[in-house]
Amino acid sequence: MRHLGLEDFTTPIDDFEKRQYAILGALQDRREEFSHTRLFPTLSELFELSFSLKELVENRNDLSSKMPRRLKDVDWESKELVFEQLHADSPDIERMFELSAWALPAIAELLEEGQALYEFVNDNIELDSVGIMPIYTGEGYFFVPEHRSHLLHILRYELSMLHGEGRDFQAMKTREVHNVQETTLHVDPQQLKSSLVSEHQELPNPATFMVETDLDFPYQETMLPVVKRKLLHRLAA
């Protein structure tokens, strides 16, 4: 998949149309990802790019004071370097803003497709608790089916707090413990939980969740990321 990042807009543009075609091609690659129900990391990348470009365009008036400087000369008498300020109205900067404004509607349209797919997956996933839910839910397990491979993934999670931009964020670290082969026989989540308690006795009554869904979408790119976000939202509620 062709790269697409903020540098595609902020680096000097020799051929404006060529850069446009390159960006359109990269967006088409990401549309293909969504058409194959592969959500991540494409959706996150598009959100980040859209946010950065909007911020760039909206803060254009403040850009002059933040523009980088370029070495112009050397004052040998005073032994100082002489710099010149790059201006926000230079041709390169003008093209950067023009390219950003041109691309934002196409990125927004693609983001809508990705968000619609995300909502569809999220709405078709049920997160059921297994057994008695303990008071402490900062650590535990969750089970995610991967129907196309006939696997049930057993994962352990751990919550933590991160600090950034003046506020705290709750984050979740996960790792796969193991997986079991799904068969025509019903997998008993309570039995799986009991087995985990026997293997990992540091959690005598872990918070445990079972994902129920009929969706057969890619596990790594779609199912697992959406489940993790849904679980984090439930635990933070």
Phi, psi and omega per residue, in radians:
M1 nan 2.315 -3.124
R2 -1.139 2.482 -3.121
H3 -1.179 2.548 3.027
L4 -2.573 2.020 -3.131
G5 -2.625 3.134 -3.093
L6 -1.054 -0.557 -3.132
E7 -1.123 -0.384 3.071
D8 -1.153 -0.290 -3.128
F9 -1.863 -0.479 -3.001
T10 -1.731 -0.252 3.094
T11 -1.386 2.697 -3.113
P12 -0.933 2.432 -3.066
I13 -1.928 1.902 3.101
D14 -1.447 -0.690 -3.104
D15 -2.229 1.808 -3.043
F16 -1.086 -0.807 -3.114
E17 -1.128 -0.692 3.124
K18 -1.089 -0.706 3.115
R19 -1.160 -0.675 3.096
Q20 -1.069 -0.807 3.136
Y21 -1.079 -0.677 3.124
A22 -1.121 -0.714 3.133
I23 -1.189 -0.735 3.103
L24 -1.079 -0.693 3.106
G25 -1.118 -0.712 3.119
A26 -1.161 -0.658 3.095
L27 -1.171 -0.639 3.107
Q28 -1.140 -0.649 3.067
D29 -1.028 -0.706 -3.116
R30 -1.297 -0.551 3.026
R31 -1.115 -0.644 3.086
E32 -1.108 -0.686 3.087
E33 -1.025 -0.814 3.141
F34 -1.143 -0.635 -3.132
S35 -1.156 -0.414 3.067
H36 -1.722 0.329 3.096
T37 0.980 0.600 3.030
R38 -1.807 1.878 -2.996
L39 -1.521 -0.776 -3.011
F40 -2.019 2.576 0.140
P41 -1.503 0.093 -3.034
T42 -0.964 -0.808 -3.073
L43 -1.102 -0.760 3.130
S44 -1.109 -0.729 -3.137
E45 -1.098 -0.729 -3.135
L46 -1.172 -0.693 3.081
F47 -1.035 -0.820 -3.110
E48 -1.120 -0.755 -3.137
L49 -1.143 -0.778 3.132
S50 -1.050 -0.783 3.139
F51 -1.072 -0.780 -3.100
S52 -1.144 -0.734 -3.132
L53 -1.190 -0.700 3.098
K54 -1.091 -0.750 3.134
E55 -1.107 -0.688 3.121
L56 -1.079 -0.843 -3.105
V57 -1.192 -0.751 -3.079
E58 -1.206 -0.472 -3.107
N59 -1.829 0.491 -3.103
R60 -1.019 -0.681 -3.094
N61 -1.154 -0.440 -3.134
D62 -1.588 0.024 -2.982
L63 -1.270 -0.595 -3.045
S64 -0.966 -0.750 -3.108
S65 -1.247 -0.262 -3.097
K66 -1.870 0.038 -3.097
M67 -1.200 2.549 3.105
P68 -1.206 2.821 3.113
R69 -1.832 2.732 -3.141
R70 -2.159 2.380 3.133
L71 -1.140 2.167 -3.092
K72 -1.829 -0.725 -3.034
D73 -2.832 3.066 3.051
V74 -2.195 2.167 3.075
D75 -1.566 1.727 -3.033
W76 -1.234 -0.463 -3.131
E77 -1.192 -0.835 -3.137
S78 -1.584 -0.083 -3.128
K79 0.982 0.847 3.121
E80 -2.223 2.608 3.044
L81 -1.468 2.448 -3.142
V82 -1.900 2.106 -3.116
F83 -1.906 2.724 2.973
E84 -2.109 2.485 -3.128
Q85 -1.406 2.284 3.019
L86 -1.338 2.327 -3.029
H87 -1.715 2.597 -3.108
A88 -1.223 -0.188 3.117
D89 -1.807 0.275 3.096
S90 -1.247 2.753 -3.118
P91 -0.967 -0.724 -3.138
D92 -1.083 -0.721 -3.118
I93 -1.222 -0.678 3.098
E94 -1.045 -0.767 3.136
R95 -1.155 -0.598 3.113
M96 -1.079 -0.812 3.136
F97 -1.162 -0.687 3.134
E98 -1.113 -0.752 3.136
L99 -1.153 -0.702 -3.139
S100 -1.129 -0.799 3.138
A101 -1.125 -0.626 3.116
W102 -1.179 -0.682 -3.026
A103 -1.423 -0.477 -3.023
L104 -0.993 -0.753 3.117
P105 -1.089 -0.674 3.130
A106 -1.172 -0.677 3.102
I107 -1.167 -0.707 3.130
A108 -1.099 -0.708 3.119
E109 -1.108 -0.743 3.134
L110 -1.192 -0.637 3.083
L111 -1.081 -0.654 3.103
E112 -1.067 -0.714 3.099
E113 -1.072 -0.807 -3.132
G114 -1.124 -0.720 3.129
Q115 -1.151 -0.660 3.111
A116 -1.110 -0.725 3.109
L117 -1.146 -0.730 3.116
Y118 -1.032 -0.832 -3.128
E119 -1.093 -0.657 3.125
F120 -1.097 -0.803 3.133
V121 -1.123 -0.813 -3.114
N122 -1.046 -0.695 -3.124
D123 -1.252 -0.335 -3.098
N124 -1.862 0.419 3.059
I125 -2.135 2.231 3.043
E126 -1.894 2.373 -3.128
L127 -2.007 1.786 -3.075
D128 -1.804 2.388 3.063
S129 -1.312 2.584 -3.119
V130 -1.947 2.053 -3.141
G131 1.264 -2.790 -3.104
I132 -1.360 2.251 3.137
M133 -1.439 2.132 -3.134
P134 -1.299 2.932 3.075
I135 -1.177 -0.736 -3.133
Y136 -1.501 2.065 -3.138
T137 -2.112 0.302 -3.132
G138 -1.231 -0.311 3.066
E139 -2.403 2.664 3.109
G140 2.964 -2.772 -3.061
Y141 -2.310 2.742 2.943
F142 -2.563 2.597 -3.045
F143 -1.990 2.199 -3.094
V144 -2.157 2.112 3.110
P145 -1.370 2.496 2.987
E146 -2.095 1.591 -2.954
H147 -1.115 -0.648 -3.070
R148 -1.182 -0.396 3.089
S149 -1.869 0.036 -3.136
H150 0.971 0.770 -3.140
L151 -2.125 2.632 2.968
L152 -2.056 2.014 -3.096
H153 -1.517 2.280 3.114
I154 -1.831 2.005 -3.075
L155 -2.125 2.596 3.065
R156 -1.905 2.451 3.121
Y157 -2.141 2.743 3.062
E158 -2.548 2.207 3.134
L159 -1.536 2.607 3.068
S160 -2.620 2.862 3.121
M161 -1.884 2.300 3.073
L162 -2.009 2.577 3.139
H163 -2.001 2.285 3.122
G164 -2.887 2.513 3.110
E165 0.949 0.658 3.050
G166 1.386 0.138 3.106
R167 -2.558 2.912 -3.107
D168 -1.668 2.533 3.100
F169 -2.175 2.443 3.045
Q170 -1.593 2.253 -3.128
A171 -2.129 2.805 -3.125
M172 -2.311 2.180 3.070
K173 -1.772 2.352 -3.121
T174 -2.271 2.710 2.995
R175 -2.605 2.559 3.129
E176 -1.434 2.220 3.106
V177 -1.395 -0.892 3.022
H178 -3.006 -3.111 3.046
N179 -2.370 2.764 3.140
V180 -2.179 2.612 3.136
Q181 -1.333 2.214 3.057
E182 -1.338 2.428 3.093
T183 -2.206 -3.093 3.088
T184 -1.178 -0.332 3.088
L185 -1.376 2.551 -3.118
H186 -1.235 2.286 3.066
V187 -1.441 2.178 -3.095
D188 -1.531 1.887 -3.114
P189 -1.049 -0.634 -3.133
Q190 -1.136 -0.648 3.101
Q191 -1.174 -0.681 3.081
L192 -1.103 -0.727 3.120
K193 -1.084 -0.781 3.133
S194 -1.067 -0.687 3.113
S195 -1.123 -0.692 3.122
L196 -1.151 -0.688 3.116
V197 -1.088 -0.679 3.122
S198 -1.165 -0.654 -3.107
E199 -1.376 -0.600 -3.042
H200 -2.219 1.456 -2.973
Q201 -1.331 -0.107 3.088
E202 -1.216 -0.265 3.044
L203 -2.094 1.531 -3.061
P204 -1.179 -0.526 3.080
N205 -2.453 1.313 -3.039
P206 -1.288 2.552 2.962
A207 -1.096 2.237 -3.042
T208 -2.398 2.415 -3.089
F209 -2.317 2.496 3.099
M210 -2.020 2.244 3.092
V211 -1.541 2.210 3.068
E212 -1.978 2.160 3.120
T213 -2.819 2.649 3.037
D214 -1.732 -0.041 -3.088
L215 -1.200 2.496 3.126
D216 -2.115 0.970 -3.098
F217 -1.699 2.871 3.136
P218 -0.938 2.350 -3.040
Y219 -1.254 -0.987 -3.035
Q220 -1.186 -0.729 -3.025
E221 -1.473 -0.349 -3.026
T222 -2.310 -1.098 -2.982
M223 -1.069 -0.926 -3.084
L224 -1.092 -0.825 3.125
P225 -1.058 -0.683 -3.141
V226 -1.208 -0.724 3.114
V227 -1.066 -0.760 -3.132
K228 -1.063 -0.737 3.121
R229 -1.175 -0.671 3.123
K230 -1.164 -0.706 3.132
L231 -1.180 -0.751 3.126
L232 -1.075 -0.716 3.123
H233 -1.106 -0.698 -3.136
R234 -1.190 -0.733 -3.106
L235 -1.223 -0.484 -3.118
A236 -1.479 -0.210 -3.077
A237 -1.215 nan nan
